[in-house]
Amino acid sequence: MLDLTMLSFELSFRYRNPVILVSDGYLGQMTGRVTLPRTMLKPPLPEWAVYGDAMHRGNLINSIELDEHDLEVRNQQLNAKYARIAEAEQRADLYQAEGAEVLLVSFGTPAR
């Protein structure tokens, strides 16, 4: 969970998109050894951030497009972004899956 939480922040900043990290109650109650990174760095303010100063004011994005053409262009941009994310960020541990006709997928405690 530590590794995935750290990754979720990295991906959220990379793609400027919310990340939802899902777990289950059993994982939250488990105990075990966690190896923390030797150093934790607070990232600097990204160039794309909206900070409230004059330099960052142009970074403000809204999701309201009243013109149909503008809305279509925005949706195409978002679809391309989501396709890039899906291509680059798919993660799964496959076990004896080569040539499988059926794939059993597990999450959370059953996956352990």
RODO-2510 file (C-alpha; in nm, 4 decimals, decimal comma):
residues 112
     n   res          X          Y          Z
     1     m     0,0000     0,0000     0,0000
     2     l     0,2892     0,2351     0,0713
     3     d     0,4360     0,1814    -0,2752
     4     l     0,0989     0,2237    -0,4463
     5     t     0,0197     0,5365    -0,2446
     6     m     0,3490     0,6949    -0,3450
     7     l     0,2882     0,5910    -0,7073
     8     s    -0,0631     0,7382    -0,7000
     9     f     0,0750     1,0810    -0,6091
    10     e     0,3372     1,0560    -0,8840
    11     l     0,0762     0,9603    -1,1444
    12     s    -0,1649     1,2287    -1,0288
    13     f     0,1022     1,4940    -1,0784
    14     r     0,2224     1,3468    -1,4080
    15     y    -0,1184     1,3367    -1,5726
    16     r    -0,2893     1,6163    -1,3783
    17     n    -0,5677     1,3778    -1,2990
    18     p    -0,7221     1,2502    -0,9765
    19     v    -0,6097     0,9037    -0,8686
    20     i    -0,8294     0,6741    -0,6638
    21     l    -0,6407     0,4203    -0,4565
    22     v    -0,8684     0,1321    -0,3576
    23     s    -0,8033    -0,1222    -0,0858
    24     d    -1,0018    -0,3421     0,1481
    25     g    -1,0525    -0,3501     0,5237
    26     y    -0,8377    -0,6578     0,5775
    27     l    -0,5329    -0,4951     0,4224
    28     g    -0,5891    -0,1969     0,6485
    29     q    -0,5766    -0,4230     0,9551
    30     m    -0,2716    -0,6286     0,8566
    31     t     0,0634    -0,5749     1,0166
    32     g     0,3975    -0,6319     0,8612
    33     r     0,7306    -0,4769     0,7868
    34     v     0,7289    -0,1656     0,5720
    35     t     1,0522    -0,0262     0,4342
    36     l     1,0267     0,3496     0,4047
    37     p     1,2369     0,5356     0,1505
    38     r     1,5575     0,6785     0,2953
    39     t     1,4585     1,0279     0,1899
    40     m     1,1258     1,1870     0,1200
    41     l     1,1308     1,4979    -0,0949
    42     k     0,8576     1,7564    -0,1051
    43     p     0,8116     1,8261    -0,4756
    44     p     0,8397     2,1863    -0,5897
    45     l     0,5370     2,3713    -0,7194
    46     p     0,4736     2,2313    -1,0696
    47     e     0,4687     2,4696    -1,3635
    48     w     0,1083     2,3713    -1,4339
    49     a    -0,0200     2,4476    -1,0837
    50     v    -0,2740     2,7202    -1,0112
    51     y    -0,1165     2,9034    -0,7218
    52     g    -0,3002     3,2350    -0,7199
    53     d    -0,0135     3,4547    -0,8327
    54     a    -0,0009     3,6331    -1,1685
    55     m     0,2479     3,3842    -1,3159
    56     h     0,0199     3,0826    -1,2585
    57     r    -0,3186     3,2440    -1,3247
    58     g    -0,3150     3,1288    -1,6879
    59     n    -0,3047     2,7652    -1,5717
    60     l    -0,6647     2,7728    -1,4550
    61     i    -0,8711     2,5156    -1,6442
    62     n    -1,2445     2,4761    -1,6306
    63     s    -1,4557     2,1944    -1,7636
    64     i    -1,7346     2,4057    -1,9074
    65     e    -1,7350     2,4328    -2,2843
    66     l    -2,0498     2,6049    -2,4076
    67     d    -1,9674     2,5842    -2,7772
    68     e    -2,0274     2,2381    -2,9272
    69     h    -1,7122     2,2525    -3,1394
    70     d    -1,4977     2,3494    -2,8396
    71     l    -1,6569     2,0712    -2,6355
    72     e    -1,5842     1,8171    -2,9078
    73     v    -1,2201     1,9289    -2,9279
    74     r    -1,1872     1,9064    -2,5481
    75     n    -1,3394     1,5571    -2,5428
    76     q    -1,0991     1,4437    -2,8153
    77     q    -0,8074     1,5796    -2,6115
    78     l    -0,9298     1,3966    -2,3017
    79     n    -0,9822     1,0706    -2,4921
    80     a    -0,6268     1,0927    -2,6279
    81     k    -0,4954     1,1624    -2,2767
    82     y    -0,6816     0,8629    -2,1301
    83     a    -0,5535     0,6398    -2,4109
    84     r    -0,1937     0,7489    -2,3320
    85     i    -0,2505     0,6731    -1,9637
    86     a    -0,3987     0,3295    -2,0395
    87     e    -0,1072     0,2469    -2,2700
    88     a     0,1630     0,3582    -2,0279
    89     e     0,0214     0,2730    -1,6864
    90     q    -0,1412    -0,0706    -1,7030
    91     r    -0,0128    -0,2885    -1,4206
    92     a    -0,0820    -0,6528    -1,3470
    93     d     0,1072    -0,9526    -1,2153
    94     l     0,0343    -1,2383    -1,4526
    95     y     0,0911    -1,5962    -1,3466
    96     q     0,0789    -1,8718    -1,6092
    97     a    -0,1429    -1,6552    -1,8289
    98     e     0,0168    -1,7282    -2,1656
    99     g    -0,2480    -1,8688    -2,3998
   100     a    -0,5147    -1,8691    -2,1268
   101     e    -0,8783    -1,8765    -2,2330
   102     v    -0,9959    -1,7809    -1,8828
   103     l    -0,8207    -1,5369    -1,6517
   104     l    -0,8933    -1,5178    -1,2794
   105     v    -0,8456    -1,1651    -1,1472
   106     s    -0,8141    -1,0916    -0,7765
   107     f    -0,7777    -0,7780    -0,5703
   108     g    -0,7010    -0,6931    -0,2110
   109     t    -0,6718    -0,9679     0,0489
   110     p    -0,7587    -1,2575    -0,1888
   111     a    -0,4732    -1,1426    -0,4127
   112     r    -0,2250    -1,1918    -0,1295
***
